[in-house]
Amino acid sequence: MTESFSMARSPLSPTALRLSRMATLLACTALLSACASKPSEVISLIPADQVDAQTRKDGLFSQPVKFERKKPECSGECASLKVESLAFPGNGTLTQLVDHALATMTGTGDSTPQAYQTIAEFEAHYWRTAAPRDEVILEAKTVYRNRNLTVLELNSYQYFTGAAHGISATQYLNWDNQRKRVLSLDDVLAPGGRETYLQALRQAHAAWLAGNKEAQEDPAGYRRLWPFQASDNFALTDKGVVVKYDAYALAPYSAGQPELRIPYSALRSALRPEFVPAAS
């Protein structure tokens, strides 16, 4: 059966997709960076008392990759594709990884393997299968960077013709500039640190709920419908660890994509020393 980008099949849950995507990305970068040199020892990979505007001066150079297209040879209502990505001159591994990750943040809810590995391959597939009002937006942006780390936020938005609304998904990539690979949560957590991380994440979730007007109208009911969920979708920043959730993970669609922030002061015992700013 030919794949089709239509609401005859619902999109696969972004949260469910992320686990398989991250496993693929980690394996991919392990192969691409097998010959990378081991970095010299540093006290912290996150400079203390420096904000993003300062640290990004030492980060990897990037160039925008942008285009917006309608389905070729189409008139009237036509499927569209918009890409706002990044390329990293001199760093083919990261450039390829971002391209691959964005391409695979698309798809439908069946078990058919994706027929593409890059944005170019996805575009060709998309024009063959898209319904008239389908829309896809793929975006990559830097949320933090310094000479040691490049932290990217990858976003996808898919609207399928006939749906009530589109589906958004976000995936963070924490890139080690020296070892040229993606850092998993286990890479940054100290031995035995996951429980402390989860406790801090629960506290951040409680703070988020306290500021959510809808949740405060019926706290017990809201928690019953939208219970806390752990997540490994994290971003290292100059002010702490950010954890972002897809729509429907912690809240109804109207709440968007909840973002929980954990200060480094709450994670000192949970993180490996190199990921804790000295002044936190």
Salt bridges, closest charged atoms under 4 A:
GLU3 OE1 - HIS125 NE2 3.97
ASP52 OD2 - ARG56 NH2 2.80
ASP58 OD2 - ARG147 NH2 3.31
GLU84 OE2 - LYS82 NZ 3.56
ASP110 OD2 - ARG9 NH1 1.86
GLU123 OE1 - ARG69 NH1 2.83
GLU153 OE2 - LYS141 NZ 3.81
GLU153 OE2 - LYS244 NZ 3.53
ASP176 OD2 - ARG179 NE 2.85
ASP186 OD1 - ARG194 NH2 2.91
ASP187 OD2 - ARG181 NH1 2.96
ASP232 OD1 - ARG194 NH1 3.26
ASP246 OD2 - ARG18 NH2 3.02
GLU259 OE1 - LYS244 NZ 3.82
GLU259 OE2 - ARG261 NH2 2.72
